Amino acid sequence: MKNQKKQWTIDNWPIAIKLIVVYSLLISGTISIIGIVSYYYYSRSMESQIREFIPQLLSQTSRHLDTYQGQLLYVTKTAMSKPNIASIRHAIKQAETMGDRQTLSTSILLNDAIRQLNIEQRQYVRGITLYTRNSGAFYHNMGEGGVWLENRNYKKESWYSEIDEQNPGPVIFGTEELRDTLDSPFVFKIIQPIRSQGSQDVLGFLEVDGSLQIINTMLLDVNFGPDTRIFVLDHHNRIMYSKGKRNVGEEWNAEFGLDENGLSLPQLSQFVSIDGVQHLVSHIKSDQTGWKVIAVIPAEYLAKGINTVKWWTIAGIVAGTSVAIIAAILLAYSMTRRLRLLVLGLRDLEKNDFQMPIPPIRTDEVGRVWGAISKMAGRIHVLINEVYQSKILEQEAEIRSLQSQINPHFLNNSLETLRYLIKNGRTQAAEEGLIALADLFRYHTVRQQEMVSLDVEMAFMKNYLHMQKLRFGEQLQIEYDIDEEVLRAYLPGLLFQPLVENAIIHGSNQFGTIVITIRIKEKEGQLVISIIDEGKGIPPKRLNEIWSALELGTGKQGSVGLLNVYRRLRLIYKEEAEMYIRSELHNGTIVTLKFPLNLDYREGHVR
């Protein structure tokens, strides 16, 4: 009975039962998470709606301002229509004729030219001024008549520097200060050039002064709550309307986090801390006028409902999840402790450490899996050793087989050369050839290691090319381009001899000359060997066939040497080695080998 009770302790429960218990407890946690996530998205949704709602109200205000400005633009359109423009031109020309001796009749003529304009919304207009080119200006107050202004030159006005006299349309200016007035001195202006009939010559300018009082009336009922500040800026960021501690006509000084970059955006809403209190700062920029409407609203007036929901959500979550979280932590820790140990053991397996630690004897699923994995790890260790040793023996046999395949080609060509020399009575040359051949085979038979230094390999290659030189004479020309520092590098013996042999066989150019360059360089930690000939080149179709044969490992006539070199590179250097063949018809062929530069060779070790 004691053993039976021990088997049903929590350590020996089946994983299914443990998961049922944990999942039951996790339900309460899930409810808590749902509450938090719901509140999060609710609050973000409310904030998003607030950020969208405020700009919508500001956008309506901006459209009202655009309408107001459109009414004033209509005045300039009326002035430019027939017959009004004719009367204005006539009045300006008459004033220019009188010069400094302006008469009452001239003032009446100018006043009549302005009065005949059909201004439907006169309360929008503070006054209209007609500037002549040289004589002065006539100012018409919409409620009090007109007066001639001597020594008033439009070139001295603040707006003239921004006027392009070649532009026929009206130009809108922002907040400007009127001269000689006791009322509110600020207006905004619209300037319309008056031109001679049929030409671009400027006779004068029509200035329409818009009342800022109308803007005050429009924004009187706009109220987002206590301590809200509202501003209207012109296109030069000067204040046209202020419901706050700022004066009309002042420059906007990057307040409330809105600098010139922010004001240049079509609209922007962001929360900003002002004196430690969060505020929503929102602005709209008119596409037509460039005017901006800015609202600065305390966040507490926008988020009262969100705060109430937040505190109720927190209270419910704290009460419902405290016990559930503690129970889930205890059970999860007890259940996963040995699983974590098992994971650590599997990580050791990934590092080829097959000595699994022996766990406490358990009868649940984890204990059984642990035992099975321990047995499997031991068996895998034995099998890997067997396969590894077998693979090494197989690769060594294949490499030696490839080396032996090179020898018959070389021996056949060498003997053919000696026979040719003896047959033609060139005994001294034949004797030199026999000595060179003896040195070559001594190098091949005495060499015990697969890897040799490049300077030793080049000594062998020069003996080999000496024999070929005896055969071909001046027809064969050899050039060397080898960096001195790579002569200490190690590489597989007889690696590129088949490439040189192929270049001699196929590298004859149209003049019957065989020009071969052996170039060996170091580049970015790689040894790069290039065998270059100036022969007839390889046709593209044949080159594709050669590459297919190399990939499939099937050498055909003319590509056995290439296949041997390619396979040796793959066996020794795996994916670190590369082989390139570049050929152009009638220009020659370049075969390039690229593999890691090895300056420290130890037997059985390629680095």
C-alpha positions in Angstrom: 0.0 0.0 0.0 2.9 2.4 0.8 4.3 1.7 -2.7 1.0 2.4 -4.3 0.6 5.7 -2.5 4.2 6.7 -3.5 3.4 6.0 -7.2 0.5 8.5 -7.0 2.5 11.4 -5.6 2.6 14.5 -7.7 6.0 13.5 -9.1 4.5 10.4 -10.6 1.2 11.7 -12.0 0.8 11.2 -15.7 1.5 14.2 -17.8 -2.2 14.3 -19.0 -3.4 14.8 -15.4 -0.9 17.4 -14.8 -1.9 19.3 -17.9 -5.6 19.1 -17.0 -4.8 20.6 -13.6 -2.6 23.4 -15.1 -5.1 24.2 -17.9 -7.9 24.5 -15.3 -5.9 27.0 -13.4 -4.9 28.8 -16.6 -8.5 29.5 -17.4 -8.7 32.1 -14.6 -5.5 33.6 -15.9 -6.9 33.7 -19.4 -9.9 35.7 -18.1 -7.5 38.1 -16.5 -5.6 38.5 -19.7 -8.8 39.1 -21.6 -9.8 41.8 -19.1 -6.4 43.6 -19.5 -6.4 43.3 -23.3 -10.0 44.5 -23.5 -9.2 47.5 -21.4 -6.1 48.2 -23.4 -7.9 48.1 -26.7 -10.9 50.0 -25.3 -8.6 52.8 -24.0 -6.6 52.9 -27.3 -9.9 53.0 -29.2 -11.2 55.8 -27.2 -8.0 57.8 -27.5 -8.0 57.1 -31.3 -11.6 58.3 -31.5 -10.8 61.4 -29.5 -7.8 62.1 -31.8 -10.1 61.8 -34.8 -13.0 63.7 -33.3 -11.0 66.8 -32.4 -9.4 67.2 -35.8 -12.9 66.8 -37.4 -14.2 69.8 -35.4 -11.0 71.8 -36.2 -11.5 70.8 -39.9 -15.0 72.3 -39.8 -13.6 75.5 -38.3 -10.9 75.6 -41.0 -13.5 75.2 -43.7 -15.4 78.2 -42.3 -12.2 80.2 -42.4 -11.7 79.1 -46.1 -15.2 80.3 -46.8 -14.6 83.6 -45.2 -11.4 84.0 -47.3 -13.3 83.0 -50.4 -15.8 85.8 -49.8 -12.9 88.3 -49.8 -11.3 86.7 -52.9 -14.7 87.3 -54.6 -14.1 91.1 -54.1 -11.0 90.9 -56.2 -12.8 88.8 -58.8 -15.5 91.4 -59.0 -12.9 94.1 -59.4 -11.3 92.3 -62.3 -14.6 91.8 -64.2 -16.0 94.1 -66.8 -16.9 97.0 -66.6 -15.4 97.3 -63.0 -11.8 96.9 -64.2 -12.3 99.6 -66.8 -13.5 102.0 -64.2 -10.6 101.2 -61.9 -8.1 101.6 -64.7 -9.6 104.9 -65.7 -9.5 106.2 -62.1 -5.9 105.1 -61.6 -4.8 106.8 -64.9 -6.6 110.0 -63.9 -4.8 110.0 -60.6 -1.5 109.4 -62.3 -2.2 112.4 -64.6 -2.8 114.7 -61.7 0.5 113.7 -60.0 0.9 115.5 -56.6 -2.0 117.9 -57.4 -4.9 115.5 -56.6 -8.3 117.1 -56.7 -11.7 116.3 -55.2 -12.9 115.1 -58.5 -10.1 112.5 -58.7 -10.9 111.2 -55.2 -14.6 111.0 -56.1 -13.7 109.0 -59.2 -11.5 106.6 -57.2 -14.2 106.3 -54.5 -16.9 105.5 -57.1 -14.7 102.9 -58.7 -14.5 101.1 -55.4 -18.2 101.6 -54.4 -19.4 100.0 -57.6 -17.9 96.7 -56.5 -20.7 94.3 -55.5 -19.6 93.5 -51.9 -22.3 91.3 -50.4 -20.6 90.7 -47.1 -19.4 94.1 -46.2 -18.8 93.2 -42.6 -16.0 91.0 -43.8 -14.0 93.9 -45.3 -12.3 96.6 -43.2 -11.3 98.7 -46.1 -10.0 98.7 -49.7 -7.0 100.6 -50.9 -6.1 101.5 -54.6 -2.4 102.1 -55.1 -1.2 104.1 -58.1 2.2 103.5 -59.6 3.7 106.8 -58.8 1.2 109.3 -57.2 0.1 107.7 -54.0 -2.9 105.7 -52.8 -6.7 106.0 -52.1 -8.1 104.3 -49.0 -11.8 103.5 -48.8 -13.2 102.6 -45.4 -16.3 100.5 -45.9 -18.3 102.5 -43.4 -16.9 106.0 -43.6 -16.0 106.8 -47.2 -12.5 107.4 -48.7 -9.5 109.5 -48.4 -6.4 110.2 -50.6 -3.2 109.1 -49.0 -0.2 111.1 -50.2 3.3 109.7 -50.1 2.0 106.2 -49.9 4.2 104.1 -52.2 3.3 100.5 -52.5 6.9 99.5 -52.9 7.4 100.5 -49.2 4.6 98.3 -48.0 5.6 95.1 -46.1 3.9 92.9 -48.6 5.6 94.2 -51.7 8.7 92.1 -51.3 6.6 88.9 -51.6 4.7 90.1 -54.7 5.6 88.7 -58.2 4.4 91.4 -60.6 4.3 88.8 -63.4 1.7 86.8 -61.5 -1.8 88.0 -62.6 -3.7 86.4 -59.8 -4.4 87.7 -56.2 -1.9 87.1 -53.4 -3.2 86.4 -49.9 -1.2 87.7 -46.9 -1.6 86.8 -43.3 -1.7 89.1 -40.3 -0.7 92.7 -41.2 -0.9 95.8 -39.0 -2.9 98.8 -40.3 -1.5 102.3 -40.0 -3.3 105.3 -38.4 -6.2 103.4 -36.8 -7.6 103.4 -33.3 -9.5 100.1 -33.8 -7.9 96.7 -33.7 -4.9 97.4 -35.9 -4.6 93.9 -37.4 -6.2 92.6 -40.6 -5.2 90.1 -43.3 -4.7 91.4 -46.8 -5.4 90.3 -50.4 -3.4 92.1 -53.1 -4.5 92.1 -56.7 -2.3 93.7 -59.4 -4.1 96.0 -61.8 -2.6 95.9 -65.3 -3.0 97.9 -68.5 -5.5 96.6 -71.0 -3.9 94.1 -73.4 -0.4 94.1 -71.6 1.4 93.0 -68.5 2.3 96.5 -67.4 1.2 97.2 -63.8 -0.9 100.3 -63.3 -1.3 99.8 -59.6 -2.5 97.4 -56.9 -5.9 96.7 -55.3 -5.6 95.9 -51.5 -8.5 94.3 -49.7 -8.2 94.3 -45.9 -10.1 91.5 -44.2 -11.5 91.8 -40.7 -10.1 89.5 -38.0 -13.2 90.2 -35.8 -15.1 87.8 -38.0 -12.7 85.0 -37.0 -13.4 85.9 -33.3 -17.1 85.5 -34.0 -16.6 82.2 -35.7 -14.6 80.7 -32.9 -16.7 82.1 -30.1 -18.8 78.9 -29.7 -15.8 76.5 -30.1 -15.2 75.1 -26.6 -13.6 71.8 -25.7 -13.7 72.3 -22.0 -12.1 74.4 -19.3 -8.5 75.6 -19.8 -8.7 74.9 -23.5 -6.6 77.1 -25.7 -7.4 77.8 -29.4 -5.2 79.6 -31.9 -5.4 80.5 -35.6 -2.1 81.0 -37.5 -1.6 82.5 -40.9 0.7 81.0 -43.6 3.7 82.8 -42.0 2.8 81.2 -38.6 1.7 84.6 -37.1 -1.2 84.5 -34.6 -4.5 85.7 -36.1 -6.7 84.6 -33.3 -5.8 83.6 -29.7 -7.9 82.1 -26.9 -4.9 81.9 -24.6 -2.0 83.9 -23.3 -0.8 85.2 -26.6 -1.4 88.4 -28.7 -2.5 88.7 -32.2 0.4 89.4 -34.6 3.0 87.6 -32.5 5.2 84.9 -34.1 4.5 81.3 -33.1 7.5 80.0 -31.2 7.3 76.2 -31.5 5.0 76.0 -28.5 3.2 72.9 -27.2 5.6 70.6 -29.2 4.5 72.2 -32.6 7.5 73.5 -34.5 7.7 74.4 -38.2 8.0 70.8 -39.2 4.9 69.8 -37.3 2.9 72.8 -38.6 3.8 71.9 -42.2 1.8 68.7 -41.9 -1.8 68.6 -43.1 -2.9 67.6 -39.6 -1.4 66.3 -36.3 -2.7 65.1 -33.0 -0.4 64.2 -30.1 -0.3 64.2 -26.3 2.2 66.6 -24.8 3.1 67.3 -21.1 2.6 71.0 -20.3 3.7 72.0 -16.7 3.3 68.3 -15.7 -0.2 68.0 -17.1 -1.0 65.9 -20.2 -2.7 67.8 -23.0 -3.9 66.8 -26.4 -2.4 69.2 -29.0 -4.2 69.0 -32.4 -3.9 71.1 -35.4 -5.4 71.3 -39.0 -3.7 73.1 -41.9 -5.9 74.4 -44.7 -4.9 73.3 -48.2 -6.3 76.5 -49.7 -4.8 79.2 -47.5 -2.1 77.5 -45.4 -3.8 78.8 -42.2 -3.6 76.5 -39.2 -6.2 76.0 -36.4 -4.7 74.7 -33.2 -6.4 73.4 -30.1 -4.7 72.6 -26.8 -7.0 70.5 -24.6 -6.3 69.1 -21.1 -6.4 65.3 -21.3 -8.3 64.8 -18.1 -11.4 66.3 -19.7 -11.2 63.8 -22.5 -10.5 60.6 -20.6 -12.9 60.6 -17.6 -14.8 57.5 -18.8 -11.6 55.7 -19.6 -10.3 56.2 -16.0 -13.5 54.8 -14.5 -13.2 51.6 -16.6 -9.5 51.3 -15.8 -10.0 51.2 -12.0 -12.9 48.7 -12.2 -10.9 46.5 -14.5 -7.8 46.5 -12.2 -10.0 45.6 -9.2 -11.6 42.7 -10.9 -8.3 41.3 -12.3 -6.4 41.6 -9.0 -9.2 39.7 -7.2 -9.6 37.0 -9.8 -6.1 36.2 -10.7 -3.9 36.4 -7.5 -4.6 32.8 -6.3 -4.6 31.4 -9.8 -1.2 32.8 -10.6 0.4 31.4 -7.4 -1.0 27.9 -8.0 0.0 27.9 -11.7 3.6 28.8 -10.8 4.0 26.1 -8.2 2.4 23.3 -10.3 4.2 24.4 -13.5 7.6 24.4 -11.7 7.0 20.9 -10.3 5.8 19.5 -13.6 8.5 21.0 -15.8 11.6 20.5 -13.6 12.6 17.2 -15.0 11.6 18.2 -18.5 14.1 21.1 -18.2 16.8 18.6 -17.2 15.8 16.5 -20.2 16.2 19.5 -22.5 19.6 20.2 -21.1 20.6 16.6 -21.8 19.3 17.0 -25.4 21.4 20.1 -25.8 24.5 18.0 -24.9 23.4 15.6 -27.6 23.5 18.4 -30.1 27.1 19.1 -29.0 27.9 15.4 -29.7 28.1 14.7 -25.9 26.3 11.4 -25.7 26.7 10.9 -21.9 23.2 11.5 -20.7 22.9 12.1 -16.9 21.1 9.4 -15.0 17.8 10.8 -13.6 15.9 9.7 -10.4 13.9 6.6 -11.2 10.3 7.6 -12.1 7.4 5.7 -13.6 5.6 8.5 -15.4 6.0 9.4 -19.1 9.0 11.7 -18.6 10.9 9.0 -16.8 10.2 6.5 -19.5 11.2 9.0 -22.3 14.4 9.8 -20.4 15.4 6.2 -20.2 14.6 5.6 -23.9 16.6 8.6 -24.9 19.6 7.6 -22.8 19.7 4.2 -24.5 19.2 5.7 -27.9 22.1 8.2 -27.2 24.4 5.4 -26.4 23.5 3.5 -29.6 23.8 6.6 -31.7 27.3 7.2 -30.3 28.4 3.7 -31.4 26.8 4.1 -34.8 28.3 7.5 -35.4 31.8 6.2 -34.6 31.4 3.3 -37.0 30.0 5.5 -39.8 32.7 8.1 -39.2 35.5 5.6 -39.5 33.9 4.0 -42.5 33.5 7.4 -44.2 37.1 8.4 -43.5 38.4 5.2 -45.1 36.1 5.6 -48.0 37.2 9.2 -48.7 40.9 8.2 -48.4 40.4 5.4 -50.9 38.6 7.7 -53.3 41.2 10.4 -53.1 44.0 7.9 -53.7 42.0 6.5 -56.6 41.7 10.0 -58.2 45.5 10.5 -57.8 46.2 7.2 -59.5 43.9 8.2 -62.4 46.2 11.2 -63.1 49.3 9.1 -63.5 48.5 7.2 -66.7 47.7 10.4 -68.6 51.0 12.0 -67.5 53.1 8.9 -68.1 51.6 8.3 -71.6 52.3 11.9 -72.7 55.8 11.8 -71.1 56.9 8.6 -72.9 55.5 9.9 -76.2 57.6 13.0 -75.8 60.8 10.9 -75.1 60.1 8.6 -78.0 59.7 11.6 -80.3 63.0 13.1 -79.2 65.0 9.8 -79.6 63.4 9.1 -83.0 64.6 12.5 -84.2 68.1 12.0 -82.9 67.8 14.6 -80.1 69.6 12.4 -77.5 70.7 15.2 -75.3 67.2 16.5 -75.1 65.9 13.0 -74.5 68.5 12.6 -71.6 67.2 15.8 -70.1 63.7 14.6 -70.4 64.5 11.3 -68.7 66.1 13.1 -65.8 63.1 15.4 -65.5 60.8 12.3 -65.7 62.7 10.6 -63.0 62.4 13.7 -60.8 58.7 13.8 -61.5 58.1 10.2 -60.5 60.4 10.5 -57.5 58.3 13.3 -56.3 55.1 11.3 -56.9 56.3 8.1 -55.3 58.3 9.5 -52.4 55.6 12.0 -51.3 53.7 10.5 -48.4 51.2 13.3 -47.6 48.2 14.4 -49.6 49.0 18.1 -49.0 52.2 19.7 -50.3 53.5 23.3 -50.2 53.0 25.4 -53.3 56.7 25.9 -53.8 57.3 22.1 -53.9 54.3 21.7 -56.3 55.6 24.5 -58.5 59.0 22.7 -58.7 57.2 19.6 -59.9 55.1 21.7 -62.4 58.2 23.4 -63.9 59.8 19.9 -64.4 56.6 18.9 -66.1 56.5 22.0 -68.3 60.2 21.5 -69.1 59.3 18.2 -70.7 56.4 19.7 -72.6 58.7 22.5 -73.8 61.1 19.8 -75.2 58.2 18.4 -77.1 56.6 21.6 -78.4 59.7 23.9 -78.6 59.0 27.6 -79.3 55.4 26.7 -80.0 54.8 26.5 -76.2 55.1 29.7 -74.2 54.7 29.7 -70.4 54.1 32.8 -68.2 54.0 32.8 -64.4 52.1 35.3 -62.2 52.6 34.1 -58.6 52.7 36.0 -55.4 55.7 35.2 -53.3 53.8 35.1 -50.0 51.6 32.2 -51.2 54.5 29.8 -51.9 54.2 28.6 -48.3 50.6 27.7 -48.7 49.6 24.0 -48.7 47.4 22.4 -51.4 46.6 18.9 -52.6 49.5 17.5 -54.7 49.0 17.3 -58.5 45.8 19.4 -58.1 46.1 21.7 -61.1 48.5 19.6 -63.3 45.5 18.2 -65.3 44.3 21.8 -66.0 47.8 22.7 -67.4 47.8 19.5 -69.5 44.3 20.4 -70.9 45.5 23.9 -71.7 48.5 22.5 -73.6 46.2 20.1 -75.6 43.4 22.6 -76.4 45.2 26.0 -76.1 46.6 26.3 -79.5 45.6 29.7 -81.1 45.1 30.5 -84.8 48.8 31.0 -85.3 49.6 27.5 -83.9 51.2 29.0 -80.7 50.3 27.8 -77.2 50.4 30.6 -74.7 49.6 29.6 -71.1 49.6 31.7 -68.0 49.7 30.2 -64.5 48.4 32.8 -62.0 48.3 32.1 -58.3 47.1 34.8 -55.8 45.7 35.3 -52.3 42.3 37.0 -52.1 40.4 37.5 -48.8 41.8 34.4 -47.1 41.4 32.3 -50.2 44.0 30.7 -52.5 43.0 31.5 -56.1 44.7 29.5 -58.9 43.9 30.4 -62.6 45.1 28.5 -65.6 44.8 30.7 -68.7 45.2 29.8 -72.4 44.7 31.9 -75.5 43.3 29.0 -77.6 40.1 28.7 -79.6 37.8 28.7 -76.6 34.9 26.3 -75.7 31.5 26.7 -77.5 28.7 27.5 -75.0 26.9 24.3 -75.7 30.0 22.2 -75.0 30.7 24.3 -71.8 27.2 23.5 -70.5 27.8 19.8 -71.2 31.1 19.9 -69.2 29.4 21.5 -66.2 26.6 19.0 -66.3 29.2 16.2 -66.4 31.0 17.7 -63.4 27.8 18.0 -61.4 26.7 14.5 -62.2 30.2 13.1 -61.7 30.3 11.5 -65.2 33.5 12.3 -67.1 33.4 12.2 -70.9 36.2 12.5 -73.3 38.0 15.8 -72.8 36.6 16.3 -69.3 38.1 13.5 -67.2 40.9 15.7 -66.0 38.4 18.4 -65.0 36.2 15.9 -63.2 39.2 14.6 -61.2 40.1 18.1 -60.1 36.5 19.0 -59.3 35.9 15.8 -57.2 39.2 16.2 -55.3 38.2 19.8 -54.3 34.8 18.6 -53.1 36.2 15.7 -51.1 38.9 17.7 -49.4 37.3 21.2 -49.0 33.6 20.4 -49.2 31.5 23.5 -49.8 34.4 25.8 -49.1 35.9 25.1 -52.6 34.8 26.7 -55.8 35.7 26.0 -59.5 35.0 28.4 -62.4 35.3 28.0 -66.2 35.1 31.1 -68.3 35.6 30.8 -72.1 35.1 32.9 -75.2 35.3 31.6 -78.7 38.6 32.6 -80.4 39.8 34.3 -77.2 40.7 31.5 -74.9 39.7 29.8 -71.6 40.3 30.5 -68.0 39.9 27.8 -65.4 40.0 29.1 -61.8 40.2 27.1 -58.5 39.4 28.9 -55.2 39.7 27.3 -51.8 40.8 28.3 -48.3 44.4 29.5 -47.9 46.2 27.0 -45.6 49.6 28.1 -44.2 49.6 25.6 -41.3 49.1 22.0 -42.5 49.0 19.0 -40.3 48.3 15.5 -41.5 44.6 14.8 -41.5 43.8 18.5 -40.9 42.8 21.0 -43.5 42.3 24.6 -42.3 
